[in-house]
Amino acid sequence: MKSAALVHSMSAAIVVLALAAWLATGREAFTRWPNARLEAADAPVSESEQDLLGEIGIDAAPSAESAAFESRFAFGLVPSGADPAHLLSLATTIALAALLSGGVLVAARIRRATDS
């Protein structure tokens, strides 16, 4: 019976730590990972590219209202795709903790039913 209490305590700790990670990484809706393409999108345009764009009438200077993409890790509420790295999220972590704790409850119930 002590092992069941330990599993339930560990499951609760996993949920609390996952919630803390979600809060610490910006309370995003979806899990994100750093992305080189996002970083490249925020990089300033080189002088040769700026000259070329200027010749065709496009202002390549960054405007104050253009949003910058943050290329960082964010532990999201839900997975952002089927890629294994993006499956990590608050929802999947809580589901795994609940599955672990529920499995112990089911195993204990089966054990009691077979003992009697």
ZIKA-V630390 format. One record per helix or strand of 2 or more residues. SS is the DSSP state (a for helix, b for strand). FROM is the first residue (numbers start at 1). LEN is the number of residues. If there is no record, write none. Layout:
# ZIKA-V630390
ss=<SS,SS>
from=<FROM,FROM>
len=<LEN,LEN>
This chain:
# ZIKA-V630390
ss=<a,a,a,a,a>
from=<2,36,47,84,90>
len=<23,7,9,4,26>
